[in-house]
Every structure is written in C-alpha cells, then in structure tokens.
Amino acid sequence: MAVHLKPFMLTSFLQNFLRSPGRWLINSTHSFYTILQFTFCVFRRGFLYNRQHTKKNIIRQSIYSQIIFSGIDTLFPTLFIFSLIIGLSVTAQLILFFQTFATEKEVITMLTHFVTLQFTPTLTSIMIIARSGSAITVDLGNMSVNHEIKGLALLGIDPYIYLAYPRLIGLAISQVTLAVYFSILTISFGIFFSALLDSPTNFKYFYLLINSVSFTEIILFLINNAICGVTIAAYACYFGLNVKESVTEVPQATQKAIASSLLAIFLINTFFVFL
C-alpha cells in the first residue's frame, strides 16, 4: 500500500508546488493585458477630447498640476539630496574601484550604461511610485468610495478623460524630467566626490562622458522613462478607479498598485537593457 501511495504523494506535492506560481503567472498576465487595454482606452479618449477642444482645455491645467506635484515638488529637496547620497556612496565608489584596474573607456562605459541608463531610471521610478503612484491610488480610491466617480459619470463627464488621462501624461513627463536631472546630478556628484577623495584628474570624466553618450542611447533613455511613467500612472489609476464600496479596499488597492508597478518597472528596465 505504501508503495502505491508514494507516487500519488509525489504527484500531489508537485501539483501544490506548481499551482501557486502558475496562478500568479496567469493573474499577472491577465493584469498586464487589462492595464494595457485601459491605457490605450484612456489615451484614445484623451486624444479625441484634445482634438475637439483646442481652445478651452481644462485637461492641460490638470496635466500642469500633476507635473508640479510629481515633478517639480520632487526635484528639491528629495531628488537633490538623494542624488547627493547616491553620487557619494555609489557613483564615486564605482569610479574609484574600477579605475584601479580598468581603462578610462571602460570606466566611462560603466558610468554610461549602468549608472545613467539603468540605475537612475529605476530609482526614479521607485521614488515616483512611492510619492505619486500611491497618492493617485488613494485619491481615486477615496473618490470611488464617496461615489464621486459615479457623480461625474452622471453629469456626462468621462472619468478616464478628466481623472486618468492628465495623470498618465503628467507622470510620463515627470518621470522623464526627473530621470534626466537625477542622472546628471548623480554622475556630477560622483565625479566631484571621486576627484576630492582621489585626484583632481578625475574631473576629466566630465568631458569623456559627454562625448561617449550616443544619440540612440539618449532616445532609448527617454522612451524607457516615458513608458515607466505611463505604466506607474496606469496601474495607480486602474486600481484606484476600481475600488468599490468599502474604505478598506483603498489600502488594498494601493498595495496592489505599488506591487504591480514595481514588477512592471523592473521588467521594462530589464527589456531595455538588452536593446
């Protein structure tokens, strides 16, 4: 009897072991296509509205407000202090470490591809998720609980146009702007501190770095950050607008938006690494 039970127990163990990853993969794939459909729907409605209302367009005011909250307010002191810390603790240490055995070209390649094109966009996205993504989900979630979303729909106001579209555009612009500033400040502080800690000749990396960045890399950098900004806003708006009746759903929706955004950001940046 025990001999017959062993294969059955092994099969049951394997089924239980693979069930959770399989369910997670299915749910993640379904969530990805749902967010993708939601994003295209929001952009289509927003573009049509902008085409029909060229003069008195209140959507632009909402976009400006989102850029101020997510971009300008984050620039100082949060981004400045964070770039100062990263420049001293990461960039400067990498320069001092690599230049002991690597050539100047290899050091520049490391600064360009790792710090500028990969590391800083990911950190920028994490800051935006923590500051703006969670705030958007909570804001829209509370509006859903208080039936403000239904009130706008009853008045003939499309929530996708007036609530989601400005946030998608605003976060995309904020992500690109903050990533550019963050990359410049992190590299500048890193080279500056490496020159103070080691030798003033390290200031040469400023000139070498400017001449090493190609136009294609700049375009991919901007596209990567724009997609990350749109992704963060899409997840935040989707989960916020889908809160139903209870206030307890708001923190749950916020948690789902943050976790899904982080996973999507890491996948997007991993994809651009291989381009």
C-alpha positions as CSV (number, residue, x, y, z in Angstrom):
1,M,0.0,0.0,0.0
2,A,2.8,2.4,0.9
3,V,4.4,1.7,-2.5
4,H,1.3,2.8,-4.3
5,L,1.0,5.9,-2.1
6,K,4.4,7.3,-2.8
7,P,3.8,8.2,-6.5
8,F,0.4,9.7,-5.5
9,M,2.0,11.8,-2.7
10,L,4.8,13.0,-5.1
11,T,2.3,14.0,-7.7
12,S,0.2,15.8,-5.2
13,F,3.2,17.6,-3.9
14,L,4.3,18.7,-7.4
15,Q,0.8,19.9,-8.2
16,N,0.6,22.0,-5.0
17,F,4.1,23.3,-5.6
18,L,3.4,24.5,-9.1
19,R,-0.1,25.7,-8.5
20,S,0.9,29.0,-6.8
21,P,3.4,30.1,-9.4
22,G,1.1,29.1,-12.2
23,R,-1.8,31.0,-10.7
24,W,0.5,34.0,-10.1
25,L,1.6,33.9,-13.7
26,I,-1.9,33.7,-15.1
27,N,-3.1,36.6,-12.9
28,S,-0.1,38.7,-13.8
29,T,-0.6,38.1,-17.5
30,H,-4.3,39.0,-17.2
31,S,-3.5,42.1,-15.2
32,F,-0.9,43.2,-17.8
33,Y,-3.4,42.9,-20.7
34,T,-6.1,44.6,-18.6
35,I,-3.7,47.6,-17.9
36,L,-2.6,47.7,-21.5
37,Q,-6.2,47.9,-22.7
38,F,-7.0,50.5,-20.0
39,T,-4.0,52.6,-21.1
40,F,-5.0,52.6,-24.8
41,C,-8.6,53.4,-23.9
42,V,-7.5,56.4,-21.8
43,F,-5.1,57.7,-24.5
44,R,-7.7,57.3,-27.2
45,R,-10.4,59.2,-25.3
46,G,-7.9,61.9,-24.2
47,F,-6.6,62.5,-27.7
48,L,-10.1,62.7,-29.1
49,Y,-11.0,65.2,-26.4
50,N,-8.0,67.3,-27.1
51,R,-8.8,67.3,-30.8
52,Q,-12.3,68.5,-30.2
53,H,-11.5,71.1,-27.5
54,T,-8.4,73.0,-28.7
55,K,-9.1,76.4,-27.1
56,K,-10.7,75.9,-23.7
57,N,-9.0,72.8,-22.5
58,I,-9.1,72.2,-18.7
59,I,-7.2,68.9,-19.2
60,R,-4.0,70.9,-19.7
61,Q,-4.4,72.5,-16.3
62,S,-4.8,69.1,-14.7
63,I,-1.6,67.9,-16.5
64,Y,0.3,71.0,-15.3
65,S,-0.9,70.4,-11.7
66,Q,0.3,66.7,-11.9
67,I,3.7,67.8,-13.3
68,I,4.1,70.3,-10.5
69,F,3.2,67.7,-7.8
70,S,5.1,64.7,-9.2
71,G,8.0,66.5,-10.9
72,I,8.8,70.0,-9.6
73,D,7.9,69.3,-5.9
74,T,10.0,66.2,-6.0
75,L,13.0,67.9,-7.6
76,F,14.1,69.7,-4.4
77,P,15.0,68.7,-1.8
78,T,14.1,65.0,-2.3
79,L,15.8,64.3,-5.6
80,F,18.7,66.6,-4.9
81,I,19.5,65.0,-1.5
82,F,19.0,61.5,-2.9
83,S,21.3,62.2,-5.9
84,L,23.9,63.6,-3.5
85,I,23.8,60.4,-1.4
86,I,23.9,58.1,-4.4
87,G,26.7,60.1,-6.0
88,L,28.9,59.8,-2.9
89,S,28.0,56.2,-1.9
90,V,27.6,54.6,-5.3
91,T,29.0,56.5,-8.3
92,A,32.1,57.8,-6.7
93,Q,32.9,54.4,-5.2
94,L,32.4,52.7,-8.5
95,I,34.8,55.2,-10.2
96,L,37.5,54.7,-7.5
97,F,37.1,51.0,-7.7
98,F,37.1,50.5,-11.5
99,Q,39.9,52.9,-12.3
100,T,42.3,50.9,-10.3
101,F,42.3,48.1,-12.9
102,A,40.2,49.3,-15.9
103,T,40.9,51.8,-18.6
104,E,39.2,55.2,-19.0
105,K,37.0,53.9,-21.7
106,E,35.7,51.0,-19.5
107,V,35.0,53.4,-16.6
108,I,33.0,55.6,-18.9
109,T,31.1,52.6,-20.3
110,M,30.3,51.6,-16.8
111,L,29.0,55.1,-15.9
112,T,27.0,55.4,-19.1
113,H,25.3,52.0,-19.2
114,F,25.0,51.1,-15.6
115,V,24.5,54.4,-13.7
116,T,22.9,56.7,-16.3
117,L,20.9,54.3,-18.4
118,Q,19.9,51.6,-15.9
119,F,20.4,52.5,-12.3
120,T,18.9,56.1,-12.2
121,P,15.7,55.3,-14.2
122,T,14.9,52.5,-11.8
123,L,15.5,54.6,-8.7
124,T,13.5,57.5,-10.2
125,S,10.6,55.1,-10.9
126,I,10.7,53.9,-7.3
127,M,10.5,57.4,-6.0
128,I,7.6,58.3,-8.2
129,I,5.8,55.1,-7.2
130,A,6.3,55.9,-3.5
131,R,5.3,59.5,-3.8
132,S,2.9,59.9,-6.7
133,G,1.7,56.4,-7.6
134,S,0.4,55.7,-4.1
135,A,-1.1,59.1,-3.8
136,I,-3.1,58.7,-7.0
137,T,-4.5,55.4,-6.0
138,V,-5.6,56.7,-2.6
139,D,-7.1,59.8,-4.2
140,L,-9.1,58.0,-6.8
141,G,-10.0,55.2,-4.4
142,N,-11.5,57.6,-1.9
143,M,-13.4,59.3,-4.8
144,S,-14.8,55.9,-5.8
145,V,-15.8,55.1,-2.2
146,N,-17.6,58.5,-1.9
147,H,-19.4,57.9,-5.2
148,E,-17.7,61.0,-6.8
149,I,-16.7,58.9,-9.8
150,K,-20.4,57.9,-10.4
151,G,-21.4,61.5,-9.9
152,L,-19.0,62.6,-12.7
153,A,-20.4,59.9,-15.0
154,L,-24.0,61.0,-14.3
155,L,-23.0,64.6,-15.2
156,G,-21.7,63.3,-18.5
157,I,-18.0,63.7,-17.5
158,D,-15.8,60.9,-18.5
159,P,-13.5,59.9,-15.6
160,Y,-11.0,58.4,-18.0
161,I,-10.5,61.9,-19.6
162,Y,-10.7,64.1,-16.6
163,L,-9.0,61.9,-14.0
164,A,-6.8,59.3,-15.6
165,Y,-5.6,61.0,-18.8
166,P,-3.9,64.0,-17.1
167,R,-2.2,61.7,-14.6
168,L,-0.8,59.4,-17.4
169,I,0.6,62.4,-19.3
170,G,1.8,64.2,-16.2
171,L,3.7,61.2,-14.7
172,A,5.3,60.4,-18.1
173,I,6.7,63.9,-18.4
174,S,7.7,64.0,-14.7
175,Q,9.4,60.6,-15.0
176,V,11.5,61.7,-18.0
177,T,12.4,65.1,-16.4
178,L,13.3,63.7,-13.0
179,A,15.3,60.8,-14.6
180,V,17.3,63.3,-16.7
181,Y,18.0,65.5,-13.7
182,F,18.7,62.6,-11.4
183,S,21.2,61.1,-13.9
184,I,23.0,64.4,-14.4
185,L,23.2,65.1,-10.7
186,T,24.2,61.6,-9.7
187,I,27.1,61.5,-12.3
188,S,28.2,65.0,-11.4
189,F,28.3,64.4,-7.7
190,G,30.0,61.1,-8.2
191,I,32.8,62.6,-10.3
192,F,33.1,65.5,-8.0
193,F,33.5,63.3,-4.9
194,S,35.8,60.9,-6.6
195,A,38.1,63.9,-7.5
196,L,38.0,65.1,-3.9
197,L,38.7,61.6,-2.5
198,D,41.3,60.6,-5.0
199,S,42.7,63.0,-7.5
200,P,41.6,66.2,-9.3
201,T,42.4,64.4,-12.6
202,N,39.1,62.6,-12.2
203,F,37.3,65.7,-13.5
204,K,38.3,64.5,-16.9
205,Y,35.4,62.1,-16.8
206,F,33.0,65.1,-17.3
207,Y,34.4,65.7,-20.8
208,L,34.8,62.0,-21.6
209,L,31.3,61.2,-20.5
210,I,29.7,63.9,-22.6
211,N,31.4,62.6,-25.8
212,S,30.6,58.9,-25.0
213,V,26.8,59.1,-25.0
214,S,25.2,58.4,-28.4
215,F,22.0,59.8,-29.8
216,T,20.4,56.3,-29.9
217,E,21.1,55.8,-26.2
218,I,19.5,59.1,-25.4
219,I,16.4,58.3,-27.3
220,L,16.1,54.9,-25.7
221,F,16.6,56.5,-22.3
222,L,13.8,58.9,-22.9
223,I,11.4,56.2,-24.3
224,N,12.2,53.9,-21.3
225,N,11.4,56.6,-18.8
226,A,8.2,57.7,-20.6
227,I,6.9,54.2,-20.7
228,C,7.8,53.7,-17.0
229,G,5.9,56.9,-16.1
230,V,2.8,55.9,-18.1
231,T,2.9,52.4,-16.5
232,I,3.0,53.8,-13.0
233,A,0.1,56.1,-13.6
234,A,-1.9,53.4,-15.4
235,Y,-1.6,50.9,-12.5
236,A,-2.4,53.7,-10.0
237,C,-5.5,54.9,-11.9
238,Y,-6.8,51.5,-12.7
239,F,-6.7,50.1,-9.2
240,G,-8.0,53.5,-7.7
241,L,-10.9,53.7,-10.1
242,N,-11.9,50.0,-9.4
243,V,-12.4,50.5,-5.7
244,K,-16.0,49.6,-5.0
245,E,-17.8,50.4,-1.8
246,S,-15.7,49.9,1.3
247,V,-12.9,52.2,2.6
248,T,-10.9,49.1,3.5
249,E,-10.4,48.5,-0.2
250,V,-8.3,51.6,-0.6
251,P,-5.2,50.4,1.1
252,Q,-5.6,47.0,-0.6
253,A,-5.8,48.8,-4.0
254,T,-2.8,50.9,-3.1
255,Q,-0.8,47.8,-2.2
256,K,-1.7,46.1,-5.5
257,A,-0.8,49.2,-7.5
258,I,2.6,49.6,-5.8
259,A,3.5,45.9,-6.2
260,S,2.3,45.7,-9.8
261,S,4.1,48.9,-10.7
262,L,7.4,47.8,-9.2
263,L,7.2,44.4,-11.0
264,A,6.4,46.2,-14.3
265,I,9.2,48.7,-13.9
266,F,11.8,46.1,-13.3
267,L,10.6,44.1,-16.4
268,I,10.6,47.3,-18.6
269,N,14.1,48.2,-17.5
270,T,15.3,44.7,-18.0
271,F,13.9,44.7,-21.5
272,F,15.7,48.0,-22.4
273,V,19.0,46.6,-21.0
274,F,19.1,44.1,-23.9
275,L,18.3,46.7,-26.6
